[in-house]
Amino acid sequence: MRFVAFKQTHLLNKLSIIVLTIFFVSCRCSTDYKPISNNSAIDSDTTISASARMWQGQYQYLGIEIQIKRNDSLFVKSVSIRPALTNDAFFPKFNHFTMYSYYTGNQDTSGYKGQYEDGAYWQDYLADTFDKLPRNNRQTNKGSSYITYTAHYNSEAPINFKTFSADIEVLLINRHGNTISHRRHFDFKGEKKCQFSAH
């Protein structure tokens, strides 16, 4: 009887290890960060809107996404995003920028025509520094649609913080060649949500 009990206990331990392994391998987490309103002077310029999202894959990933709420299609010279944690150094490392903007390449290709049937063809453009993003469609907006700019970060360590902040500055060039600056401070807050993944 003792031997049978030992085997049952051993089997339960093995099953527990398997279940825990499946949980950690298959459980995927994400956090949607939303800006917290504040009344600081630097927050008074609401031209910049922003949100952030963390998701889990091979590493931990964080994207800070902004839009510039102008309708005059100004050229975007630069976007500077400086994230920070309250008590510690900001550990996710910057990886690249993306710009979600309209396509300006060869409009005679079959691939473009297939995408264009229902409206303007938009796609993601990627660069390791902001100045390498395409210049001919690097604008604040296209008609009534805002162009989206995202700074991407990753980390081998888990991203568990619920809050962080970011100072964001954009430099625009108007039609007279003058530089226009917009700055805004954001405090972000989010709750991590996890679910099992089939992959």
TORSELUM-621592 format. One record per residue: residue number from 1; x negated, y, z of N, C-alpha, C, O in turn. Coordinates in nm, 2 decimals. Example, Ala and Ser with C-alpha at 12.3 -4.5 7.8 and 13.67 -1.06 7.14 Angstrom:
BEGIN
1, -1.32, -0.57, 0.78, -1.23, -0.45, 0.78, -1.32, -0.33, 0.78, -1.42, -0.33, 0.85;
2, -1.28, -0.22, 0.71, -1.37, -0.11, 0.71, -1.29, 0.00, 0.79, -1.34, 0.11, 0.80;
//
This chain:
BEGIN
1, -0.08, -0.12, 0.00, 0.00, 0.00, 0.00, -0.09, 0.13, 0.00, -0.05, 0.22, -0.07;
2, -0.20, 0.12, 0.08, -0.28, 0.24, 0.08, -0.35, 0.26, -0.05, -0.36, 0.38, -0.10;
3, -0.38, 0.15, -0.13, -0.44, 0.17, -0.26, -0.34, 0.23, -0.36, -0.37, 0.32, -0.43;
4, -0.21, 0.19, -0.35, -0.11, 0.24, -0.43, -0.09, 0.39, -0.41, -0.07, 0.47, -0.50;
5, -0.08, 0.42, -0.28, -0.07, 0.57, -0.24, -0.18, 0.65, -0.29, -0.16, 0.76, -0.33;
6, -0.30, 0.59, -0.28, -0.42, 0.67, -0.33, -0.41, 0.69, -0.48, -0.44, 0.80, -0.52;
7, -0.37, 0.59, -0.55, -0.36, 0.60, -0.70, -0.25, 0.71, -0.73, -0.27, 0.79, -0.82;
8, -0.14, 0.71, -0.66, -0.04, 0.81, -0.68, -0.09, 0.95, -0.65, -0.06, 1.04, -0.73;
9, -0.16, 0.96, -0.54, -0.22, 1.09, -0.51, -0.32, 1.14, -0.61, -0.32, 1.26, -0.65;
10, -0.40, 1.05, -0.66, -0.50, 1.08, -0.76, -0.44, 1.12, -0.89, -0.48, 1.21, -0.96;
11, -0.33, 1.05, -0.93, -0.25, 1.08, -1.05, -0.19, 1.22, -1.04, -0.19, 1.29, -1.14;
12, -0.13, 1.25, -0.92, -0.07, 1.38, -0.90, -0.18, 1.49, -0.92, -0.15, 1.60, -0.97;
13, -0.29, 1.47, -0.86, -0.40, 1.57, -0.87, -0.44, 1.59, -1.01, -0.46, 1.71, -1.06;
14, -0.45, 1.48, -1.09, -0.49, 1.50, -1.23, -0.38, 1.57, -1.31, -0.41, 1.66, -1.39;
15, -0.26, 1.54, -1.28, -0.15, 1.61, -1.35, -0.15, 1.76, -1.31, -0.12, 1.84, -1.40;
16, -0.18, 1.79, -1.19, -0.18, 1.93, -1.15, -0.29, 2.01, -1.22, -0.27, 2.12, -1.27;
17, -0.41, 1.94, -1.24, -0.52, 2.00, -1.31, -0.48, 2.03, -1.46, -0.51, 2.13, -1.51;
18, -0.41, 1.93, -1.52, -0.37, 1.94, -1.66, -0.27, 2.05, -1.67, -0.28, 2.13, -1.77;
19, -0.17, 2.06, -1.58, -0.07, 2.17, -1.59, -0.14, 2.31, -1.57, -0.10, 2.40, -1.65;
20, -0.23, 2.32, -1.48, -0.30, 2.45, -1.46, -0.38, 2.48, -1.58, -0.39, 2.60, -1.62;
21, -0.45, 2.38, -1.64, -0.53, 2.41, -1.76, -0.44, 2.46, -1.87, -0.48, 2.55, -1.95;
22, -0.32, 2.39, -1.89, -0.23, 2.43, -2.00, -0.18, 2.58, -1.97, -0.17, 2.66, -2.07;
23, -0.16, 2.61, -1.84, -0.11, 2.74, -1.81, -0.21, 2.85, -1.85, -0.18, 2.95, -1.91;
24, -0.34, 2.83, -1.81, -0.44, 2.93, -1.84, -0.48, 2.94, -1.98, -0.51, 3.04, -2.03;
25, -0.47, 2.82, -2.06, -0.50, 2.82, -2.20, -0.39, 2.88, -2.28, -0.41, 2.96, -2.38;
26, -0.26, 2.85, -2.25, -0.15, 2.88, -2.33, -0.08, 3.01, -2.29, 0.01, 3.06, -2.36;
27, -0.10, 3.06, -2.17, -0.03, 3.18, -2.12, -0.10, 3.30, -2.18, -0.22, 3.32, -2.16;
28, -0.02, 3.38, -2.24, -0.07, 3.51, -2.30, 0.00, 3.63, -2.23, 0.12, 3.63, -2.21;
29, -0.08, 3.73, -2.20, -0.03, 3.84, -2.13, -0.04, 3.97, -2.21, -0.13, 3.98, -2.30;
30, 0.05, 4.06, -2.18, 0.04, 4.19, -2.25, 0.09, 4.30, -2.15, 0.17, 4.27, -2.06;
31, 0.05, 4.42, -2.17, 0.10, 4.54, -2.09, 0.12, 4.65, -2.19, 0.04, 4.69, -2.26;
32, 0.25, 4.70, -2.18, 0.28, 4.83, -2.25, 0.27, 4.94, -2.16, 0.34, 4.95, -2.06;
33, 0.18, 5.03, -2.19, 0.16, 5.15, -2.10, 0.23, 5.27, -2.16, 0.23, 5.30, -2.28;
34, 0.31, 5.34, -2.07, 0.38, 5.46, -2.11, 0.33, 5.58, -2.04, 0.28, 5.56, -1.92;
35, 0.33, 5.69, -2.10, 0.28, 5.81, -2.03, 0.37, 5.86, -1.92, 0.49, 5.85, -1.93;
36, 0.31, 5.90, -1.81, 0.38, 5.96, -1.70, 0.39, 6.11, -1.71, 0.28, 6.17, -1.73;
37, 0.50, 6.17, -1.70, 0.52, 6.31, -1.72, 0.45, 6.38, -1.60, 0.45, 6.34, -1.49;
38, 0.38, 6.49, -1.63, 0.33, 6.58, -1.53, 0.33, 6.72, -1.57, 0.37, 6.75, -1.69;
39, 0.31, 6.81, -1.49, 0.33, 6.96, -1.52, 0.19, 7.03, -1.53, 0.19, 7.15, -1.51;
40, 0.09, 6.96, -1.55, -0.04, 7.03, -1.56, -0.05, 7.12, -1.68, 0.02, 7.10, -1.78;
41, -0.14, 7.22, -1.67, -0.15, 7.31, -1.78, -0.20, 7.25, -1.91, -0.15, 7.28, -2.02;
42, -0.29, 7.15, -1.90, -0.34, 7.09, -2.02, -0.24, 7.00, -2.09, -0.26, 6.96, -2.20;
43, -0.13, 6.97, -2.01, -0.03, 6.88, -2.07, 0.08, 6.96, -2.14, 0.18, 6.91, -2.19;
44, 0.07, 7.10, -2.14, 0.18, 7.18, -2.19, 0.18, 7.17, -2.34, 0.29, 7.20, -2.40;
45, 0.08, 7.14, -2.41, 0.08, 7.12, -2.55, 0.12, 6.98, -2.59, 0.05, 6.88, -2.57;
46, 0.25, 6.97, -2.63, 0.31, 6.83, -2.66, 0.29, 6.79, -2.80, 0.37, 6.70, -2.85;
47, 0.20, 6.86, -2.88, 0.19, 6.82, -3.02, 0.14, 6.68, -3.03, 0.18, 6.61, -3.13;
48, 0.06, 6.63, -2.94, 0.01, 6.49, -2.94, 0.10, 6.40, -2.86, 0.13, 6.44, -2.74;
49, 0.14, 6.29, -2.92, 0.21, 6.19, -2.84, 0.12, 6.07, -2.84, 0.05, 6.04, -2.93;
50, 0.14, 5.99, -2.73, 0.05, 5.87, -2.72, 0.11, 5.76, -2.64, 0.20, 5.78, -2.56;
51, 0.07, 5.64, -2.67, 0.11, 5.52, -2.59, -0.01, 5.42, -2.59, -0.11, 5.45, -2.67;
52, 0.00, 5.32, -2.51, -0.12, 5.22, -2.51, -0.06, 5.08, -2.49, 0.05, 5.07, -2.43;
53, -0.14, 4.98, -2.53, -0.09, 4.85, -2.52, -0.21, 4.76, -2.50, -0.31, 4.76, -2.57;
54, -0.20, 4.67, -2.40, -0.31, 4.56, -2.38, -0.25, 4.43, -2.42, -0.13, 4.40, -2.40;
55, -0.33, 4.35, -2.49, -0.28, 4.21, -2.52, -0.40, 4.12, -2.51, -0.52, 4.16, -2.51;
56, -0.37, 3.99, -2.50, -0.47, 3.89, -2.47, -0.48, 3.79, -2.59, -0.38, 3.74, -2.64;
57, -0.60, 3.77, -2.63, -0.63, 3.68, -2.73, -0.76, 3.60, -2.69, -0.77, 3.55, -2.58;
58, -0.86, 3.60, -2.78, -0.99, 3.54, -2.74, -1.05, 3.63, -2.64, -1.12, 3.58, -2.55;
59, -1.03, 3.76, -2.65, -1.07, 3.85, -2.54, -0.95, 3.93, -2.50, -0.84, 3.90, -2.54;
60, -0.97, 4.03, -2.41, -0.87, 4.12, -2.37, -0.88, 4.25, -2.46, -0.99, 4.30, -2.48;
61, -0.77, 4.29, -2.52, -0.77, 4.40, -2.61, -0.68, 4.52, -2.56, -0.58, 4.49, -2.50;
62, -0.72, 4.64, -2.59, -0.65, 4.76, -2.55, -0.65, 4.85, -2.67, -0.75, 4.88, -2.72;
63, -0.53, 4.90, -2.71, -0.52, 5.00, -2.81, -0.45, 5.13, -2.76, -0.35, 5.12, -2.70;
64, -0.51, 5.24, -2.78, -0.45, 5.37, -2.75, -0.41, 5.44, -2.88, -0.49, 5.47, -2.96;
65, -0.28, 5.45, -2.89, -0.22, 5.50, -3.02, -0.17, 5.64, -3.01, -0.10, 5.67, -2.91;
66, -0.20, 5.73, -3.11, -0.15, 5.86, -3.10, -0.09, 5.90, -3.24, -0.12, 5.85, -3.34;
67, 0.00, 6.00, -3.23, 0.05, 6.07, -3.34, 0.05, 6.22, -3.32, 0.06, 6.26, -3.20;
68, 0.03, 6.29, -3.42, 0.02, 6.44, -3.41, 0.15, 6.50, -3.47, 0.17, 6.49, -3.59;
69, 0.23, 6.55, -3.39, 0.37, 6.59, -3.42, 0.37, 6.73, -3.49, 0.42, 6.83, -3.44;
70, 0.31, 6.73, -3.61, 0.32, 6.85, -3.70, 0.37, 6.80, -3.83, 0.36, 6.69, -3.87;
71, 0.44, 6.90, -3.90, 0.50, 6.86, -4.03, 0.43, 6.94, -4.15, 0.50, 6.95, -4.26;
72, 0.31, 6.99, -4.13, 0.25, 7.06, -4.24, 0.13, 6.99, -4.31, 0.06, 7.05, -4.38;
73, 0.12, 6.86, -4.28, 0.03, 6.77, -4.35, -0.11, 6.82, -4.35, -0.18, 6.83, -4.45;
74, -0.16, 6.87, -4.23, -0.30, 6.92, -4.22, -0.40, 6.80, -4.21, -0.37, 6.69, -4.17;
75, -0.52, 6.84, -4.26, -0.63, 6.74, -4.26, -0.67, 6.72, -4.11, -0.69, 6.82, -4.04;
76, -0.69, 6.59, -4.07, -0.74, 6.56, -3.94, -0.89, 6.54, -3.94, -0.94, 6.45, -3.99;
77, -0.96, 6.64, -3.89, -1.11, 6.64, -3.89, -1.16, 6.54, -3.79, -1.25, 6.46, -3.82;
78, -1.10, 6.53, -3.67, -1.15, 6.44, -3.57, -1.04, 6.41, -3.46, -0.96, 6.49, -3.44;
79, -1.06, 6.29, -3.40, -0.97, 6.25, -3.29, -1.07, 6.20, -3.18, -1.15, 6.11, -3.20;
80, -1.06, 6.27, -3.06, -1.15, 6.23, -2.95, -1.06, 6.18, -2.84, -0.97, 6.25, -2.79;
81, -1.08, 6.05, -2.79, -1.01, 5.99, -2.68, -1.10, 5.95, -2.58, -1.19, 5.87, -2.60;
82, -1.08, 6.00, -2.45, -1.17, 5.97, -2.34, -1.09, 5.91, -2.23, -1.03, 5.98, -2.15;
83, -1.08, 5.78, -2.23, -1.00, 5.71, -2.12, -1.08, 5.70, -1.99, -1.21, 5.70, -1.99;
84, -1.01, 5.69, -1.88, -1.08, 5.68, -1.75, -0.99, 5.60, -1.65, -0.87, 5.61, -1.66;
85, -1.05, 5.54, -1.56, -0.98, 5.48, -1.44, -1.00, 5.57, -1.32, -1.09, 5.65, -1.32;
86, -0.91, 5.55, -1.22, -0.91, 5.64, -1.11, -1.04, 5.63, -1.03, -1.10, 5.73, -0.99;
87, -1.08, 5.50, -1.00, -1.19, 5.48, -0.90, -1.31, 5.41, -0.97, -1.42, 5.41, -0.90;
88, -1.30, 5.36, -1.09, -1.41, 5.29, -1.15, -1.44, 5.34, -1.29, -1.36, 5.41, -1.35;
89, -1.55, 5.29, -1.34, -1.58, 5.32, -1.48, -1.48, 5.24, -1.57, -1.44, 5.13, -1.54;
90, -1.45, 5.30, -1.68, -1.36, 5.24, -1.78, -1.43, 5.13, -1.85, -1.52, 5.15, -1.93;
91, -1.40, 5.00, -1.82, -1.48, 4.89, -1.87, -1.45, 4.83, -2.01, -1.54, 4.78, -2.07;
92, -1.33, 4.84, -2.06, -1.31, 4.80, -2.20, -1.40, 4.88, -2.29, -1.40, 5.00, -2.28;
93, -1.47, 4.81, -2.38, -1.56, 4.89, -2.47, -1.49, 4.93, -2.60, -1.42, 4.85, -2.66;
94, -1.52, 5.05, -2.64, -1.47, 5.09, -2.77, -1.52, 5.00, -2.88, -1.64, 4.96, -2.89;
95, -1.43, 4.97, -2.98, -1.46, 4.88, -3.09, -1.45, 4.95, -3.22, -1.54, 4.94, -3.30;
96, -1.33, 5.00, -3.25, -1.31, 5.07, -3.38, -1.18, 5.16, -3.38, -1.11, 5.15, -3.28;
97, -1.17, 5.24, -3.48, -1.05, 5.31, -3.51, -0.97, 5.25, -3.62, -1.02, 5.19, -3.71;
98, -0.83, 5.27, -3.61, -0.75, 5.24, -3.73, -0.66, 5.36, -3.75, -0.63, 5.43, -3.66;
99, -0.63, 5.37, -3.88, -0.53, 5.48, -3.92, -0.42, 5.41, -4.00, -0.45, 5.34, -4.10;
100, -0.30, 5.42, -3.96, -0.19, 5.37, -4.04, -0.13, 5.48, -4.13, -0.06, 5.57, -4.08;
101, -0.16, 5.48, -4.26, -0.13, 5.59, -4.34, -0.09, 5.54, -4.48, -0.09, 5.42, -4.51;
102, -0.04, 5.63, -4.57, 0.01, 5.59, -4.70, -0.11, 5.55, -4.79, -0.22, 5.60, -4.78;
103, -0.08, 5.46, -4.89, -0.17, 5.41, -4.98, -0.20, 5.51, -5.09, -0.10, 5.57, -5.15;
104, -0.33, 5.53, -5.13, -0.36, 5.63, -5.23, -0.45, 5.57, -5.34, -0.51, 5.64, -5.42;
105, -0.45, 5.44, -5.34, -0.54, 5.37, -5.44, -0.48, 5.36, -5.58, -0.40, 5.44, -5.62;
106, -0.51, 5.25, -5.64, -0.46, 5.22, -5.78, -0.31, 5.18, -5.77, -0.28, 5.07, -5.73;
107, -0.22, 5.27, -5.81, -0.08, 5.25, -5.80, -0.03, 5.16, -5.92, 0.09, 5.13, -5.92;
108, -0.11, 5.12, -6.01, -0.07, 5.04, -6.12, -0.09, 4.89, -6.09, -0.05, 4.80, -6.17;
109, -0.15, 4.85, -5.98, -0.17, 4.71, -5.95, -0.04, 4.65, -5.91, 0.05, 4.71, -5.86;
110, -0.03, 4.52, -5.94, 0.10, 4.44, -5.91, 0.12, 4.44, -5.76, 0.24, 4.44, -5.71;
111, 0.01, 4.43, -5.68, 0.03, 4.42, -5.53, 0.09, 4.55, -5.48, 0.18, 4.55, -5.39;
112, 0.05, 4.66, -5.53, 0.10, 4.79, -5.49, 0.25, 4.81, -5.53, 0.33, 4.85, -5.45;
113, 0.28, 4.77, -5.66, 0.41, 4.79, -5.71, 0.51, 4.70, -5.62, 0.62, 4.74, -5.60;
114, 0.47, 4.58, -5.58, 0.55, 4.50, -5.50, 0.58, 4.56, -5.37, 0.70, 4.55, -5.32;
115, 0.49, 4.63, -5.31, 0.51, 4.70, -5.18, 0.59, 4.83, -5.20, 0.65, 4.87, -5.10;
116, 0.58, 4.89, -5.31, 0.63, 5.02, -5.33, 0.78, 5.03, -5.37, 0.84, 5.13, -5.36;
117, 0.84, 4.91, -5.40, 0.97, 4.91, -5.45, 1.07, 4.98, -5.35, 1.16, 5.05, -5.39;
118, 1.05, 4.96, -5.22, 1.14, 5.01, -5.12, 1.09, 5.14, -5.05, 1.14, 5.18, -4.95;
119, 0.99, 5.20, -5.11, 0.94, 5.33, -5.06, 0.79, 5.33, -5.06, 0.73, 5.25, -5.12;
120, 0.74, 5.44, -5.00, 0.59, 5.45, -5.00, 0.52, 5.34, -4.93, 0.57, 5.29, -4.83;
121, 0.41, 5.30, -4.99, 0.33, 5.18, -4.94, 0.24, 5.23, -4.83, 0.15, 5.32, -4.86;
122, 0.25, 5.19, -4.71, 0.16, 5.23, -4.60, 0.08, 5.11, -4.55, 0.13, 4.99, -4.56;
123, -0.04, 5.13, -4.51, -0.13, 5.02, -4.46, -0.22, 5.07, -4.36, -0.24, 5.19, -4.34;
124, -0.29, 4.98, -4.29, -0.39, 5.01, -4.19, -0.53, 5.03, -4.26, -0.57, 4.95, -4.34;
125, -0.60, 5.13, -4.21, -0.74, 5.15, -4.26, -0.83, 5.14, -4.13, -0.79, 5.19, -4.02;
126, -0.94, 5.08, -4.14, -1.03, 5.05, -4.02, -1.16, 5.11, -4.04, -1.22, 5.10, -4.16;
127, -1.22, 5.16, -3.94, -1.36, 5.22, -3.94, -1.42, 5.21, -3.80, -1.35, 5.23, -3.70;
128, -1.55, 5.20, -3.79, -1.61, 5.19, -3.66, -1.63, 5.33, -3.60, -1.65, 5.35, -3.48;
129, -1.63, 5.44, -3.68, -1.63, 5.58, -3.64, -1.52, 5.65, -3.71, -1.48, 5.62, -3.82;
130, -1.46, 5.75, -3.65, -1.35, 5.82, -3.70, -1.38, 5.89, -3.84, -1.30, 5.89, -3.93;
131, -1.50, 5.94, -3.85, -1.53, 6.01, -3.98, -1.54, 5.92, -4.10, -1.54, 5.97, -4.21;
132, -1.54, 5.79, -4.08, -1.55, 5.70, -4.19, -1.41, 5.66, -4.24, -1.40, 5.59, -4.34;
133, -1.31, 5.70, -4.17, -1.17, 5.68, -4.22, -1.15, 5.76, -4.35, -1.21, 5.86, -4.37;
134, -1.07, 5.71, -4.44, -1.05, 5.78, -4.57, -1.00, 5.92, -4.55, -0.92, 5.95, -4.46;
135, -1.05, 6.01, -4.63, -1.03, 6.15, -4.61, -0.90, 6.20, -4.69, -0.83, 6.29, -4.64;
136, -0.87, 6.13, -4.80, -0.76, 6.18, -4.88, -0.62, 6.16, -4.83, -0.53, 6.22, -4.87;
137, -0.61, 6.07, -4.73, -0.48, 6.05, -4.66, -0.49, 6.06, -4.51, -0.41, 6.00, -4.44;
138, -0.60, 6.13, -4.46, -0.62, 6.14, -4.32, -0.56, 6.27, -4.28, -0.62, 6.38, -4.26;
139, -0.43, 6.27, -4.26, -0.35, 6.39, -4.23, -0.26, 6.37, -4.11, -0.26, 6.26, -4.05;
140, -0.19, 6.48, -4.07, -0.10, 6.47, -3.96, 0.03, 6.39, -3.99, 0.08, 6.32, -3.91;
141, 0.07, 6.41, -4.12, 0.20, 6.35, -4.16, 0.21, 6.33, -4.31, 0.13, 6.40, -4.38;
142, 0.30, 6.25, -4.35, 0.34, 6.24, -4.49, 0.49, 6.26, -4.50, 0.56, 6.17, -4.47;
143, 0.53, 6.38, -4.54, 0.68, 6.41, -4.54, 0.73, 6.41, -4.40, 0.68, 6.48, -4.31;
144, 0.83, 6.32, -4.37, 0.89, 6.32, -4.24, 0.83, 6.21, -4.15, 0.87, 6.19, -4.04;
145, 0.72, 6.14, -4.20, 0.66, 6.03, -4.13, 0.53, 6.07, -4.08, 0.44, 6.13, -4.15;
146, 0.50, 6.04, -3.95, 0.37, 6.08, -3.89, 0.27, 5.97, -3.91, 0.31, 5.85, -3.90;
147, 0.15, 6.00, -3.94, 0.04, 5.91, -3.95, -0.01, 5.87, -3.81, -0.02, 5.96, -3.73;
148, -0.04, 5.74, -3.79, -0.08, 5.69, -3.66, -0.22, 5.66, -3.65, -0.28, 5.60, -3.74;
149, -0.29, 5.71, -3.55, -0.43, 5.68, -3.52, -0.44, 5.60, -3.39, -0.38, 5.64, -3.29;
150, -0.53, 5.50, -3.40, -0.54, 5.41, -3.28, -0.69, 5.39, -3.25, -0.77, 5.35, -3.34;
151, -0.73, 5.40, -3.13, -0.86, 5.36, -3.08, -0.85, 5.23, -3.02, -0.77, 5.21, -2.93;
152, -0.93, 5.13, -3.06, -0.93, 5.00, -3.01, -1.04, 4.97, -2.92, -1.16, 5.00, -2.95;
153, -1.01, 4.90, -2.81, -1.11, 4.86, -2.71, -1.10, 4.71, -2.68, -0.99, 4.65, -2.70;
154, -1.21, 4.64, -2.64, -1.19, 4.50, -2.60, -1.28, 4.48, -2.48, -1.37, 4.55, -2.44;
155, -1.25, 4.36, -2.41, -1.32, 4.33, -2.29, -1.32, 4.18, -2.27, -1.22, 4.12, -2.30;
156, -1.43, 4.12, -2.22, -1.43, 3.98, -2.19, -1.37, 3.96, -2.05, -1.31, 3.85, -2.02;
157, -1.37, 4.06, -1.97, -1.31, 4.05, -1.83, -1.16, 4.09, -1.85, -1.12, 4.16, -1.93;
158, -1.08, 4.03, -1.76, -0.93, 4.06, -1.77, -0.91, 4.21, -1.74, -0.97, 4.27, -1.66;
159, -0.81, 4.26, -1.82, -0.77, 4.40, -1.80, -0.65, 4.40, -1.71, -0.54, 4.37, -1.76;
160, -0.67, 4.42, -1.59, -0.56, 4.41, -1.49, -0.51, 4.54, -1.43, -0.41, 4.55, -1.35;
161, -0.57, 4.65, -1.48, -0.53, 4.78, -1.42, -0.39, 4.82, -1.47, -0.35, 4.80, -1.58;
162, -0.31, 4.87, -1.37, -0.17, 4.92, -1.40, -0.17, 5.06, -1.45, -0.07, 5.10, -1.52;
163, -0.27, 5.14, -1.41, -0.27, 5.28, -1.45, -0.41, 5.32, -1.50, -0.51, 5.26, -1.46;
164, -0.41, 5.41, -1.59, -0.53, 5.48, -1.64, -0.50, 5.61, -1.70, -0.38, 5.64, -1.72;
165, -0.60, 5.69, -1.73, -0.57, 5.82, -1.79, -0.65, 5.84, -1.91, -0.75, 5.76, -1.94;
166, -0.62, 5.94, -1.99, -0.70, 5.97, -2.11, -0.68, 6.11, -2.15, -0.57, 6.17, -2.15;
167, -0.80, 6.18, -2.18, -0.80, 6.31, -2.24, -0.81, 6.30, -2.39, -0.91, 6.24, -2.44;
168, -0.72, 6.36, -2.46, -0.72, 6.34, -2.61, -0.73, 6.48, -2.67, -0.66, 6.57, -2.63;
169, -0.82, 6.49, -2.77, -0.83, 6.62, -2.84, -0.83, 6.59, -2.99, -0.90, 6.49, -3.03;
170, -0.76, 6.66, -3.07, -0.76, 6.65, -3.21, -0.80, 6.78, -3.28, -0.76, 6.89, -3.23;
171, -0.88, 6.78, -3.38, -0.92, 6.90, -3.45, -0.86, 6.88, -3.59, -0.88, 6.78, -3.66;
172, -0.79, 6.99, -3.63, -0.73, 6.99, -3.76, -0.78, 7.11, -3.85, -0.84, 7.20, -3.79;
173, -0.78, 7.09, -3.98, -0.82, 7.20, -4.07, -0.70, 7.25, -4.15, -0.63, 7.17, -4.22;
174, -0.67, 7.38, -4.14, -0.56, 7.43, -4.22, -0.60, 7.46, -4.36, -0.71, 7.45, -4.40;
175, -0.50, 7.52, -4.43, -0.53, 7.54, -4.58, -0.62, 7.66, -4.60, -0.67, 7.68, -4.71;
176, -0.65, 7.73, -4.50, -0.75, 7.84, -4.51, -0.89, 7.80, -4.46, -0.98, 7.88, -4.45;
177, -0.90, 7.68, -4.42, -1.03, 7.63, -4.37, -1.06, 7.65, -4.23, -1.17, 7.63, -4.18;
178, -0.96, 7.70, -4.16, -0.98, 7.73, -4.01, -0.95, 7.60, -3.93, -0.87, 7.52, -3.97;
179, -1.02, 7.59, -3.82, -1.00, 7.47, -3.73, -0.89, 7.50, -3.62, -0.89, 7.61, -3.56;
180, -0.80, 7.41, -3.61, -0.70, 7.41, -3.51, -0.72, 7.30, -3.41, -0.74, 7.19, -3.45;
181, -0.71, 7.33, -3.28, -0.74, 7.23, -3.18, -0.61, 7.20, -3.09, -0.54, 7.30, -3.05;
182, -0.58, 7.08, -3.07, -0.48, 7.04, -2.98, -0.54, 6.95, -2.87, -0.61, 6.85, -2.91;
183, -0.51, 6.97, -2.75, -0.56, 6.89, -2.64, -0.45, 6.85, -2.54, -0.36, 6.93, -2.52;
184, -0.46, 6.73, -2.49, -0.35, 6.69, -2.40, -0.41, 6.58, -2.30, -0.48, 6.49, -2.35;
185, -0.37, 6.58, -2.18, -0.41, 6.48, -2.08, -0.29, 6.39, -2.06, -0.18, 6.43, -2.05;
186, -0.32, 6.26, -2.06, -0.22, 6.16, -2.04, -0.25, 6.07, -1.91, -0.37, 6.03, -1.90;
187, -0.15, 6.04, -1.83, -0.16, 5.94, -1.73, -0.07, 5.83, -1.77, 0.05, 5.85, -1.79;
188, -0.12, 5.71, -1.79, -0.05, 5.59, -1.83, -0.02, 5.50, -1.72, -0.10, 5.48, -1.63;
189, 0.10, 5.43, -1.73, 0.13, 5.33, -1.63, 0.20, 5.21, -1.70, 0.28, 5.24, -1.79;
190, 0.17, 5.09, -1.66, 0.24, 4.97, -1.72, 0.23, 4.85, -1.63, 0.15, 4.85, -1.54;
191, 0.32, 4.76, -1.66, 0.33, 4.63, -1.59, 0.29, 4.52, -1.68, 0.35, 4.51, -1.79;
192, 0.20, 4.43, -1.63, 0.16, 4.31, -1.72, 0.27, 4.21, -1.72, 0.34, 4.18, -1.62;
193, 0.30, 4.16, -1.84, 0.40, 4.05, -1.86, 0.33, 3.93, -1.93, 0.26, 3.95, -2.03;
194, 0.36, 3.82, -1.88, 0.29, 3.70, -1.93, 0.40, 3.60, -1.98, 0.51, 3.59, -1.92;
195, 0.36, 3.52, -2.09, 0.45, 3.42, -2.13, 0.37, 3.31, -2.20, 0.25, 3.33, -2.24;
196, 0.42, 3.19, -2.21, 0.35, 3.08, -2.27, 0.35, 3.09, -2.42, 0.45, 3.14, -2.48;
197, 0.24, 3.05, -2.48, 0.22, 3.06, -2.62, 0.21, 2.92, -2.68, 0.15, 2.83, -2.62;
198, 0.27, 2.90, -2.79, 0.26, 2.77, -2.86, 0.13, 2.74, -2.92, 0.10, 2.63, -2.96;
199, 0.04, 2.84, -2.93, -0.09, 2.83, -2.99, -0.20, 2.82, -2.89, -0.32, 2.81, -2.92;
//
